[in-house]
Amino acid sequence: MSRGTIEGKHLFQPVPVPGLPPSTALADLATAGDDHAWLAGTTGVFTSHPSAPLVLRWTGHTWQEEPLPRLPAAASLAGISATGPHDVWAVGNSAGKPLLLHYDGTTWHLLDLPPITWAKAVTAITPHDVHIVGTGPDTLHWDGTRWTRTTVLASPREGLQTITATGPHDVWAGGGGLAGTGPTSYEYPVLIHWDGTRWTDLRVPRLEHGHIAHLAAATPTDLWLGHQRDTDGLLVHRWDGHRWHPVPTPTGPDRLSLHGVTAGWTWGVRTTRRSFETRPAFHRWTGQDWTPIPLPDDLAATPASHVGLATTSTGTAWAYLKTAEGVHVLRHTPAT
């Protein structure tokens, strides 16, 4: 049995990461092929120092911290997307305004944006076709020349927090809205679609309450949706181009709380019955059910937070997590 497998399953393999302060919070990871990846986050969280955006870049051998523009106020990053090694977009917030950083292959630049409420996610389709969503009812679109802000949701109490795309005529965004007042208020899911010309409200799967926390489109007829209803984690649904299908939650002996979903993968944490410690858990879809993808023993047994994952078009998966020892990034390649 090789070092990278256990009982026939390929393990996640750790890769070198620079030392980061304990105040680091991880947010999102973007890939561009197997050889290029970027991890976005924030340092200085819950400290007396101003928070600052953080981007790590995979060099092909190690992760290195990127030099970012100096900002006049505290800032954080929430999302990142890339079309290639010379076109990376990261969004967040600073001093109550949306924050946009762009990488041209050499330097990160601070760019201006029209005002929206709390920028949460970005998807870059080409260098001249980029969408940004936030917790308010507006979206932003870059056409290579200018940004256009469009109000796409019917109520100011609705907002977006996730976005995905397979091409310029197939963009999905999701979030939630708030109905009612006081103790009778409740959250409901919101899902919209961009066809290259306009945004359209769509009927979501049969979800009672809550919001859409994650969307991941593999093709126009294969969309994965993570629905957050309560503190128990996400429920997963899959669109086949005609209808929605519920996807069973990964099973196991311990309580699992799913934090995210992408096409064919989930991630989250497990809690044992005897402990409140949260241990990272990653699962891959086999076509029928979920199979756990093992971590190295030292990480599998270590409490973790800020768990996340992103994949490439060839099936390589990058996972990240944070433990008391620091930030860890791991790579999983499909069996050949």
C-alpha positions as CSV (number, residue, x, y, z in Angstrom):
1,M,0.0,0.0,0.0
2,S,1.5,3.4,-1.0
3,R,1.9,6.3,1.3
4,G,-0.9,8.2,-0.4
5,T,-3.5,5.5,-0.1
6,I,-5.3,3.7,2.7
7,E,-7.6,0.7,2.1
8,G,-7.6,1.6,-1.6
9,K,-8.6,5.2,-1.0
10,H,-6.3,8.1,-2.1
11,L,-5.5,10.4,0.8
12,F,-5.3,14.1,0.9
13,Q,-1.6,15.0,0.9
14,P,-0.4,18.1,2.8
15,V,1.6,20.7,1.0
16,P,3.9,23.4,2.5
17,V,2.1,26.5,3.8
18,P,3.7,29.7,5.3
19,G,3.3,30.4,9.0
20,L,0.3,32.6,9.6
21,P,-1.0,34.3,12.8
22,P,-3.6,32.5,14.9
23,S,-6.0,35.4,14.1
24,T,-6.2,34.1,10.5
25,A,-9.7,33.3,9.1
26,L,-10.0,31.4,5.8
27,A,-12.8,32.2,3.3
28,D,-12.5,30.7,-0.2
29,L,-10.2,28.9,-2.6
30,A,-10.0,29.3,-6.4
31,T,-8.2,27.2,-9.0
32,A,-7.2,27.6,-12.6
33,G,-6.1,24.2,-13.9
34,D,-4.0,21.8,-11.8
35,D,-1.0,24.1,-11.4
36,H,-2.6,27.4,-10.2
37,A,-4.6,28.0,-7.1
38,W,-5.3,30.9,-4.6
39,L,-6.6,30.9,-1.1
40,A,-8.3,34.0,0.3
41,G,-8.9,35.0,3.9
42,T,-8.3,37.6,6.6
43,T,-5.8,38.2,9.3
44,G,-6.2,40.1,12.5
45,V,-9.7,38.7,13.2
46,F,-11.0,39.3,16.8
47,T,-7.8,41.1,17.8
48,S,-7.0,44.7,18.8
49,H,-5.3,45.2,15.4
50,P,-7.2,46.1,12.2
51,S,-8.1,43.1,10.1
52,A,-6.3,42.8,6.7
53,P,-7.0,40.7,3.6
54,L,-4.8,37.7,2.9
55,V,-4.1,35.8,-0.3
56,L,-1.9,32.7,-0.6
57,R,-0.8,31.5,-4.1
58,W,0.3,28.0,-5.1
59,T,3.7,28.2,-6.9
60,G,3.7,24.6,-8.0
61,H,5.8,23.6,-5.0
62,T,4.5,25.6,-2.0
63,W,2.0,28.2,-0.9
64,Q,3.3,31.7,-0.5
65,E,1.7,34.8,0.9
66,E,1.0,37.5,-1.8
67,P,1.9,41.1,-1.4
68,L,-1.4,43.1,-1.5
69,P,-2.1,46.8,-1.8
70,R,-2.0,48.7,1.5
71,L,-5.5,49.7,2.5
72,P,-6.5,52.8,4.6
73,A,-8.9,50.9,6.8
74,A,-9.6,47.4,8.2
75,A,-10.7,44.9,5.5
76,S,-11.6,41.3,5.0
77,L,-12.0,38.9,2.0
78,A,-15.0,36.7,1.4
79,G,-14.6,35.2,-2.1
80,I,-12.1,34.6,-4.9
81,S,-12.3,33.4,-8.5
82,A,-9.8,33.0,-11.4
83,T,-10.0,32.5,-15.1
84,G,-6.3,31.8,-15.4
85,P,-2.9,32.6,-13.9
86,H,-3.1,36.2,-15.1
87,D,-6.7,37.0,-14.1
88,V,-7.7,36.5,-10.4
89,W,-10.5,38.5,-8.6
90,A,-11.0,38.7,-4.9
91,V,-13.9,40.4,-3.1
92,G,-14.6,41.5,0.4
93,N,-15.3,44.6,2.4
94,S,-13.5,47.6,3.9
95,A,-15.0,50.5,5.9
96,G,-18.5,49.5,5.0
97,K,-17.8,49.4,1.3
98,P,-17.2,46.6,-1.2
99,L,-13.5,45.7,-1.7
100,L,-12.2,44.4,-5.0
101,L,-8.6,43.2,-5.6
102,H,-7.4,42.0,-9.1
103,Y,-4.3,40.1,-10.0
104,D,-2.8,40.4,-13.5
105,G,-0.2,37.7,-13.1
106,T,2.4,40.1,-11.6
107,T,0.7,42.5,-9.2
108,W,-2.4,42.8,-7.1
109,H,-4.4,46.0,-7.8
110,L,-7.1,47.7,-5.7
111,L,-10.1,48.6,-8.0
112,D,-13.2,50.7,-7.5
113,L,-16.7,49.2,-7.4
114,P,-20.2,50.6,-7.3
115,P,-21.6,50.4,-3.8
116,I,-23.4,47.2,-2.9
117,T,-24.2,45.7,0.5
118,W,-21.4,43.5,1.9
119,A,-19.8,41.8,-1.1
120,K,-19.8,38.0,-0.5
121,A,-18.9,36.1,-3.7
122,V,-17.5,36.5,-7.2
123,T,-17.4,34.3,-10.3
124,A,-15.0,35.2,-13.2
125,I,-16.0,33.6,-16.5
126,T,-13.5,35.5,-18.7
127,P,-11.4,38.6,-18.0
128,H,-14.2,40.6,-19.5
129,D,-17.1,38.8,-17.8
130,V,-17.3,38.9,-14.0
131,H,-20.2,38.8,-11.6
132,I,-20.2,39.9,-7.9
133,V,-23.1,39.4,-5.4
134,G,-23.6,40.6,-1.9
135,T,-26.0,40.4,1.0
136,G,-28.3,43.0,-0.6
137,P,-30.6,42.8,-3.6
138,D,-28.1,44.0,-6.2
139,T,-25.5,42.3,-8.5
140,L,-22.5,43.8,-10.2
141,H,-21.3,42.8,-13.7
142,W,-18.0,43.6,-15.4
143,D,-18.1,43.6,-19.2
144,G,-14.4,44.5,-19.7
145,T,-15.1,48.2,-19.7
146,R,-17.3,49.1,-16.8
147,W,-19.3,47.8,-13.9
148,T,-23.1,47.7,-14.0
149,R,-25.1,47.4,-10.9
150,T,-28.6,45.8,-11.3
151,T,-31.2,45.3,-8.6
152,V,-32.3,41.7,-9.1
153,L,-34.3,40.8,-6.0
154,A,-37.8,42.0,-5.3
155,S,-37.3,42.9,-1.6
156,P,-34.7,44.9,0.3
157,R,-34.9,42.1,2.9
158,E,-33.4,39.6,0.3
159,G,-29.8,39.1,-0.3
160,L,-27.3,36.8,-2.1
161,Q,-24.2,35.1,-0.8
162,T,-23.1,32.5,-3.4
163,I,-22.6,32.4,-7.1
164,T,-21.4,29.9,-9.8
165,A,-21.2,29.8,-13.6
166,T,-20.5,27.3,-16.4
167,G,-20.3,30.1,-19.0
168,P,-21.5,33.6,-20.0
169,H,-25.1,32.4,-20.5
170,D,-25.4,30.2,-17.4
171,V,-24.8,31.9,-14.1
172,W,-26.6,31.0,-10.8
173,A,-26.8,33.0,-7.6
174,G,-28.5,32.1,-4.3
175,G,-29.2,33.4,-0.9
176,G,-32.2,34.1,1.2
177,G,-34.8,36.6,2.3
178,L,-36.6,37.5,5.6
179,A,-40.4,37.4,5.9
180,G,-42.6,38.4,8.8
181,T,-41.6,40.4,12.0
182,G,-40.7,39.6,15.5
183,P,-40.9,36.0,16.8
184,T,-42.9,34.9,13.7
185,S,-40.3,36.0,11.2
186,Y,-38.6,33.3,9.1
187,E,-35.9,33.0,6.4
188,Y,-36.7,31.7,2.9
189,P,-34.4,30.6,0.1
190,V,-33.7,32.8,-3.0
191,L,-32.4,31.5,-6.4
192,I,-31.8,33.5,-9.6
193,H,-30.3,32.7,-13.0
194,W,-28.5,34.8,-15.6
195,D,-28.9,33.8,-19.2
196,G,-26.5,36.3,-20.6
197,T,-29.1,39.1,-20.9
198,R,-31.1,39.2,-17.7
199,W,-31.6,37.7,-14.3
200,T,-34.7,35.5,-13.6
201,D,-36.1,34.3,-10.3
202,L,-36.3,30.5,-10.2
203,R,-38.3,28.0,-8.3
204,V,-36.1,26.4,-5.7
205,P,-36.4,22.8,-4.7
206,R,-38.9,22.0,-2.0
207,L,-37.1,23.8,0.8
208,E,-39.1,24.8,3.8
209,H,-37.1,27.7,5.3
210,G,-33.5,28.8,5.5
211,H,-31.2,30.1,2.8
212,I,-29.0,28.8,-0.1
213,A,-25.5,28.9,1.3
214,H,-23.6,27.2,-1.6
215,L,-24.0,26.7,-5.3
216,A,-21.6,24.8,-7.6
217,A,-22.4,24.2,-11.3
218,A,-20.4,21.5,-13.2
219,T,-22.5,21.8,-16.4
220,P,-25.7,23.6,-17.3
221,T,-27.5,20.3,-16.4
222,D,-25.6,19.6,-13.2
223,L,-26.0,22.1,-10.4
224,W,-25.3,21.3,-6.7
225,L,-27.0,23.3,-4.0
226,G,-26.3,23.5,-0.3
227,H,-29.4,24.6,1.8
228,Q,-28.9,25.9,5.3
229,R,-31.9,25.6,7.5
230,D,-30.6,25.5,11.0
231,T,-27.4,24.8,12.9
232,D,-27.3,21.2,11.9
233,G,-25.4,22.0,8.6
234,L,-26.3,21.9,4.9
235,L,-28.8,19.7,3.0
236,V,-27.7,19.0,-0.5
237,H,-29.9,19.1,-3.7
238,R,-28.9,18.5,-7.3
239,W,-30.4,19.9,-10.5
240,D,-30.4,17.7,-13.7
241,G,-31.6,20.4,-16.1
242,H,-35.3,19.5,-15.5
243,R,-35.9,18.9,-11.8
244,W,-34.3,19.0,-8.4
245,H,-33.3,15.8,-6.6
246,P,-32.4,15.6,-2.9
247,V,-28.9,14.1,-2.3
248,P,-28.5,12.0,0.9
249,T,-26.2,13.3,3.6
250,P,-23.0,11.4,4.1
251,T,-23.4,8.8,6.9
252,G,-21.0,7.9,9.7
253,P,-20.9,7.1,13.4
254,D,-20.5,10.7,14.6
255,R,-22.7,13.8,14.1
256,L,-21.8,15.5,10.8
257,S,-22.3,19.2,10.1
258,L,-21.9,20.0,6.4
259,H,-20.4,23.4,5.7
260,G,-20.1,23.4,1.9
261,V,-20.7,21.6,-1.3
262,T,-19.2,21.6,-4.7
263,A,-19.8,19.4,-7.7
264,G,-19.2,15.9,-6.4
265,W,-17.8,16.9,-3.0
266,T,-18.9,18.0,0.5
267,W,-16.9,19.3,3.4
268,G,-17.7,19.9,7.1
269,V,-16.9,18.7,10.6
270,R,-17.8,15.7,12.7
271,T,-18.5,15.8,16.4
272,T,-18.2,12.7,18.6
273,R,-20.9,11.9,21.1
274,R,-18.4,12.3,23.9
275,S,-16.8,15.5,22.8
276,F,-17.6,18.9,21.4
277,E,-14.4,18.9,19.3
278,T,-15.0,19.4,15.6
279,R,-12.9,17.2,13.3
280,P,-12.6,17.9,9.5
281,A,-14.6,15.6,7.2
282,F,-14.4,15.5,3.4
283,H,-16.6,13.3,1.2
284,R,-16.7,12.5,-2.5
285,W,-19.7,11.5,-4.5
286,T,-19.5,8.0,-6.2
287,G,-22.6,8.4,-8.3
288,Q,-24.7,6.5,-5.7
289,D,-23.5,7.7,-2.3
290,W,-20.7,9.5,-0.5
291,T,-17.4,8.0,0.4
292,P,-15.1,9.7,3.0
293,I,-11.7,10.8,1.7
294,P,-9.1,10.2,4.5
295,L,-6.8,12.9,5.9
296,P,-3.4,12.2,7.3
297,D,-3.8,10.7,10.8
298,D,-2.5,13.8,12.7
299,L,-5.1,16.0,11.0
300,A,-8.0,13.6,11.0
301,A,-7.8,13.5,14.8
302,T,-7.3,17.2,15.3
303,P,-10.1,19.8,16.0
304,A,-10.4,22.1,13.1
305,S,-12.4,25.1,11.8
306,H,-12.5,27.2,8.6
307,V,-12.8,24.0,6.5
308,G,-13.2,24.4,2.7
309,L,-12.5,22.8,-0.7
310,A,-12.2,23.6,-4.4
311,T,-11.7,21.4,-7.4
312,T,-10.2,21.6,-10.9
313,S,-11.6,20.5,-14.2
314,T,-9.4,17.4,-14.1
315,G,-10.7,16.2,-10.7
316,T,-7.9,17.5,-8.5
317,A,-9.2,18.8,-5.2
318,W,-7.6,21.3,-2.8
319,A,-8.8,21.3,0.8
320,Y,-8.0,23.8,3.5
321,L,-8.6,23.9,7.3
322,K,-7.3,25.6,10.4
323,T,-6.2,23.9,13.6
324,A,-4.5,25.2,16.8
325,E,-1.2,24.6,15.0
326,G,-2.1,26.8,12.1
327,V,-3.4,26.7,8.5
328,H,-3.2,23.5,6.5
329,V,-3.7,23.0,2.8
330,L,-4.0,19.5,1.2
331,R,-4.2,18.2,-2.3
332,H,-6.1,15.1,-3.6
333,T,-5.6,13.8,-7.1
334,P,-7.9,11.2,-8.7
335,A,-6.6,7.7,-9.1
336,T,-5.1,6.9,-12.5
